Amino acid sequence: MKGSFRPADDLPNIYLYRQSVDFRKSFRGLAAIVELELGHNVFDGCLYAFTNRRRDKIKCLFWESNGFVLYYKSLSEEKFHWPAVSDTIVSLTVQEINWLLDGYDIAQLKPHKKLRYESSF
């Protein structure tokens, strides 16, 4: 099912929030960051990507016609390659956000190693 829950090609804009976020925040807390800190209208259909302090989790938030979609990914061993905090936000393409979700360092196009686990149950 690879790629089935990924951002669509028709998203108007994709933004990467560079500062780390407390991941106890739900969609409401992330939407507040979008509106209050970035000054964007969270209902415009743009996707916003956030990471935690350890950079091993990512949340993507966007409005889809009648409700919020919150995508959450947690890495087992490695970290997301997040750009340094120099600006509050950076714009990405659909290809770049998918590379980031796949584990690529979007600055160097270097992927995470693939992990294979078997159930211990």
Secondary structure, 3 states (H helix, E strand, C coil): CCCCCCCCCCCCCEEEEEEECCCCCCHHHHHHHHHHHCCCCHHHCCEEEEECCCCCEEEEEEECCCCEEEEEEECCCCCCCCCCCCCCEEEECHHHHHHHHHCCECCCCECCCCCCCCCCC
